[in-house]
Amino acid sequence: MGERNHRDFVIFLCLETMAMAVSFLTAVGRLLALRQSLRVLMETHMVVVVFCVFDGVLLLSVFALTCSQLTQVLHFPLCRRVVPHLFVVALQRLLKRMVVVGVSAPPPRCSKTSPPTR
């Protein structure tokens, strides 16, 4: 899949995930508004309860697919362009701090006249 098609696919997955979440939350909200026990809901509104179960399962799988695709779309261009630059900048800053603090210099040795520390 091409990079542009991949991004279009991710946009489609995001829209689908949001639509499924809205439909799931609407159905659950309607069931909760009835204020009945689960047994009564299964007897009177079995279709809505089954819809909530299947929509919830599909919503989790589509959400996982969306997250994995988002990770791929966001990760690969950053690795090629931004991350190496950020790594170099961070390494340069770390080296400057080490020189300022004096980490690069060897630690001073104890003189023979000072008492040993315990």
Backbone hydrogen bonds, N-H to C=O, Kabsch-Sander energy under -0.5 kcal/mol:
donor,donor_aa,acceptor,acceptor_aa,energy
6,H,2,G,-2.5
7,R,3,E,-2.0
8,D,4,R,-2.1
9,F,5,N,-2.5
10,V,6,H,-2.1
11,I,7,R,-2.3
12,F,8,D,-2.4
13,L,9,F,-2.5
14,C,10,V,-2.5
15,L,11,I,-2.3
16,E,12,F,-2.5
17,T,13,L,-2.6
18,M,14,C,-2.3
19,A,15,L,-2.3
20,M,16,E,-2.5
21,A,17,T,-2.3
22,V,18,M,-2.3
23,S,19,A,-2.3
24,F,20,M,-2.5
25,L,21,A,-2.7
26,T,22,V,-2.3
27,A,23,S,-2.2
28,V,24,F,-2.5
29,G,25,L,-2.4
30,R,26,T,-2.3
31,L,27,A,-2.1
32,L,28,V,-2.7
33,A,29,G,-1.8
34,L,30,R,-0.8
34,L,31,L,-0.6
35,R,31,L,-0.6
35,R,32,L,-0.8
41,L,37,S,-2.4
42,M,38,L,-2.4
43,E,39,R,-1.5
44,T,40,V,-2.7
45,H,41,L,-2.6
49,V,45,H,-1.9
50,V,46,M,-2.6
51,F,47,V,-2.3
52,C,48,V,-2.4
53,V,49,V,-2.2
54,F,50,V,-2.6
55,D,51,F,-3.0
56,G,52,C,-2.2
57,V,53,V,-2.1
58,L,54,F,-2.6
59,L,55,D,-2.6
60,L,56,G,-2.0
61,S,57,V,-1.9
62,V,58,L,-2.8
63,F,59,L,-2.4
64,A,60,L,-2.2
65,L,61,S,-2.3
66,T,62,V,-2.6
67,C,63,F,-2.5
68,S,64,A,-2.3
69,Q,65,L,-2.4
70,L,66,T,-2.7
71,T,67,C,-2.3
72,Q,68,S,-1.9
73,V,69,Q,-2.6
74,L,70,L,-2.7
75,H,71,T,-2.1
76,F,72,Q,-1.8
78,L,74,L,-0.7
79,C,75,H,-2.3
80,R,76,F,-1.6
81,R,77,P,-1.7
82,V,78,L,-0.6
83,V,78,L,-3.0
85,H,81,R,-0.6
86,L,82,V,-2.7
87,F,83,V,-2.6
88,V,84,P,-2.2
89,V,85,H,-2.4
90,A,86,L,-2.6
91,L,87,F,-2.3
92,Q,88,V,-2.3
93,R,89,V,-2.4
94,L,90,A,-2.2
95,L,91,L,-2.3
96,K,92,Q,-2.1
97,R,93,R,-2.2
98,M,94,L,-2.2
99,V,95,L,-1.9
100,V,96,K,-2.3
101,V,97,R,-2.8
102,G,98,M,-1.7
103,V,98,M,-2.2
104,S,98,M,-0.9
105,A,102,G,-0.6
